[in-house]
Amino acid sequence: MTQADIDVTAAPLSAIPAGECRTFVLGGIRVAIFHTRDGSVFATQADCPHKKGPLADGLTGSGIVVCPLHSWKFDLKTGNPVFGECGIKTYPAHLNDQQHIVVRLSM
């Protein structure tokens, strides 16, 4: 079976206040979508790989999310660990012409 990339429209940007995050189920995958204060959007796996902390509840700033359970830190763009032992999965995300968040998933 081969993987295919699909673009999934998650929500209007207005559904996530600037500086916050929400979790969505897209194509059967739980995805955390971040709306940064500068207007950027990022999408990552929903749970921290360490203790399954909900990343949508973590603190964000300067392109980093901090897990609310044990303070592991991840780069929102790359998923690389800033503090911790492993990274997180990221998904390409952008805004369409209608200001809806679109996330690319590999199915």
SVG drawing of the C-alpha trace seen along z (x, -y; Angstrom):
<svg xmlns="http://www.w3.org/2000/svg" viewBox="-14 -39 31 41">
<polyline fill="none" stroke="black" stroke-width="0.4" points="0.0,0.0 1.4,-3.4 0.9,-6.6 -0.8,-9.6 -0.7,-13.2 -4.1,-14.8 -4.9,-18.4 -7.6,-18.6 -9.3,-21.8 -9.4,-21.9 -11.2,-25.1 -11.2,-28.9 -8.3,-30.7 -10.7,-32.6 -11.5,-29.3 -8.1,-29.4 -7.2,-32.7 -3.7,-34.0 -1.2,-32.5 -3.3,-29.4 -3.8,-25.8 -6.7,-23.4 -6.8,-19.7 -8.6,-18.4 -9.2,-14.9 -8.3,-15.0 -8.5,-11.9 -8.6,-9.9 -5.4,-11.5 -5.3,-13.7 -3.5,-16.9 -2.6,-19.9 -2.9,-23.2 -1.1,-26.2 -2.0,-29.8 1.0,-31.9 0.8,-35.6 2.5,-36.5 -0.3,-34.9 1.5,-31.7 0.0,-28.3 1.7,-25.0 0.4,-21.5 1.9,-18.7 1.0,-15.4 -1.5,-16.0 0.3,-14.3 3.8,-14.5 5.7,-11.3 7.1,-11.3 4.0,-11.0 1.2,-11.7 0.7,-15.3 -1.8,-17.2 0.4,-19.6 -2.6,-21.9 -2.5,-22.7 1.2,-23.6 2.8,-27.0 3.9,-28.4 6.2,-31.2 9.1,-31.9 8.1,-28.9 8.3,-26.4 5.7,-24.4 6.3,-23.3 4.5,-20.0 2.2,-20.8 3.1,-17.6 6.9,-17.5 8.2,-20.6 9.7,-18.9 10.1,-21.5 9.6,-21.1 10.2,-23.3 6.8,-23.8 8.3,-24.0 10.6,-21.0 9.3,-18.9 12.9,-18.7 13.4,-18.5 14.6,-21.7 14.5,-20.0 13.8,-16.3 14.9,-13.1 12.8,-12.8 10.9,-14.9 7.3,-15.1 5.7,-14.6 4.8,-17.8 2.5,-18.4 2.7,-21.1 0.0,-23.7 -1.1,-26.9 -4.1,-29.3 -6.2,-29.1 -7.8,-32.1 -10.8,-31.9 -8.5,-32.1 -9.1,-28.4 -6.3,-26.3 -5.3,-23.5 -3.1,-20.6 -1.3,-18.1 -1.5,-14.5 0.1,-11.4 -2.5,-8.6"/>
</svg>
